[in-house]
């Protein structure tokens, strides 16, 4: 697995197929008096709760803002160890922080006041070392688990910083790719299984199915895999790629097209497939709720494409690629296909309080992130917009943990409160 630039210009670990994700929500509109929209309607079908939101209800949601006051902050541990690209961060029960930086390729622990405690994991391939952090997760008792996609494993650390153990991604006999996403409350691992890529001469688009699964130990047999749901991958098409004078078959996504987004905090897992116009909410592995939202479609315009390509080209040029490589990149860019409209979200996030945060797609990474926020019962409660370049790492309906860049684009990890207002977005 390698690190590459995704469709929004972000670095992401991928296989040959692009794996950035979007979702689309829509639903049945509800009638309401002229002076106020109706509340979300709730029904039950075979033990699965259905929560519907009309377009009028969503339009009337209050606009919450992030507070200007910084409650806590970590800025790194000296000039040589400044953060450059914060991959993920979590806060411990005692207020301390654990932060993974993509450029440094390490994981560091800090006190609540921002003082370095220790480097938990350094760059490398040995036990307890890290190559590329996909996700950090705090477990019961303040143990830490991190998923290392480049080393194809997860690692567990005790609260005192001791490395405890690691578990490697299973290798399947048919060559299918495996990915870990999170550890569930019952100890099982949540992940995905995708079939190997098979080149096709057909130029039509498709969404290859993949499996959302759990992995668990089964004694002498190292891993048991149970399927939760079959979901569709990103909308893509078969193509050929030329790099370094060699041409080989590959597949390419429809940029800003639909795909499946998945997020979990261990207790709740949210799946947005973009096949149906809803969010699927799981309690463990049991489907407990569907959330449907009616929203207008946002077109992806020619101006959007020009802005996206100009931004991405500038970012690639800043990496110092030689002229021949830049020409190769521009040629690849000319062959990309784009969706005609923006999907509903770039990703989903499950809050520490089981709230659900749906991020609208960004044309460039510097655009202000926009969120539609649901409480733990599945009711939409607010729309939230963050300043441009700010990255949401963890959330609740009270506070946000964010990566906040300074004027020189050096990021810091900050805790800020949500300021609830009654103003319309």
Buried (B, 14 or more C-beta within 10 A) or exposed (E): BEBBBBBBBBBBBBBBBBBBBBBBBBBEBBEBEEEEBBEBBEEEEEEBBBBBBBBBBBBEBBBBBBBEEEEBBBBBBEEEBBBEBBBBBBBBEEEBBBBBBBEBBBBBBBBBEBEBBEBBBBEEEEEBBBBBBBBBBBBEEBBBBBBBBBBBBBBBBEBEBEBEEBBBBBEBEEEBBBBBBBBBEEEBBBBBBBBEBEEEEEEEEBBBEBBBBBBEEEEEEEBBBEEBBEBBBBBBBBBEBEEEEEEEBBBBBBBBBBBBBBBBBBBBBBBBBBEBBBBBBBEBBEBBBBBBBBBEEEEBBEEBBEBBBEBBBEBBEEEEEEEEBBEBBEEBBEEBBBBEBBBBBBBBBBBBEBBBBBBBBBBBBBBEBBBBBBBBBBBBBBBBBBEEBBBBBBBBBEBBBBBBBEEEEEBBBBBBBBEEEEEEB
